[in-house]
Amino acid sequence: MKYHVIIPFFAMLFAMICSCDNNADLRKENIRISAEIEVLRAENDSLRTLIAKSTPTTSQPKTAARKEKYTREEFRKLVVGKNKKQIIEALGKPESTMDITSDEIWNYDGSLVYDATTGIAQNSIQVVIRNGVAIRVNFY
């Protein structure tokens, strides 16, 4: 906990204790505050667990392992007919996206794909998505 949270809490606690008339009131207030502290501890533990689960570690890759380079045909087979989630699992998130009429265009780095005949890498790749499914791939 940060000091800016702890200090006001204890100031409030001290003010409550000082305002109590007798020992019975002090005991009741102590029990109530102890219960509040337990609730805060449980919430703190839950938040720490949530943060630990959401923080990536070096042992867990963000995306599935992928092949370094694909031929145009391999790339088409990998992408066409797949939904957005499947594409991201296979290739990672696109470098950029844009919406054009009813299509969504996902742009990927061309170095993922090479021409099987010449061995030359593409400059850029566009995955055309319609209704959530890849329908076509353009190589530039």
Residue, then its C-alpha position, 0 to 999 in steps of 0.5 A: m500500500k502507498y503511504h497516501v492511502i495508509i496515513p488518512f486511514f490511520a488518521m480516520l481510525f484515531a479520530m474514531i477511537c477518540s470519539c468513542d465514549n467507553n470501552a464497549d464502543l471501542r471494542k465494537e469499533n475495533i471489531r468493525i475496523s478489523a473486518e474492514i481491514e480483512v476485506l481490504r487485504a482480500e481485495n489487495d490479494s485479488l488485485r495482486t493475483l490479477i496483475a500477476k496473471s495479466t503481466p507477460t513474462t519472458s517464459q510465455p510468448k505473447t503470440a504463438a510461435r510462427k514460421e520465419k518466412y512463408t511462400r505466397e501460397e503457404f501464406r494464403k493457405l495460412v490466412v484465407g478462410k480464417n477468422k480474425k482470432q485465428i489470424i492473430e494466433a498465427l501471425g500476431k497483430p497486424e502493423s496497421t488496419m483500415d476499413i474500406t467500405s465493407d472490407e477491413i484491411w490488415n497490413y503485415d510486414g512483407s518480409l514474412v513472405y517471399d516469392a518461391t521462384t525468385g526468393i525475394a521478400q515482399n514489400s508489404i502484405q494486405v489481408v482483406i477481411r470481410n464479415g470477420v473472415a479473411i477472403r483474400v491476400n494482396f502482395y506488394 
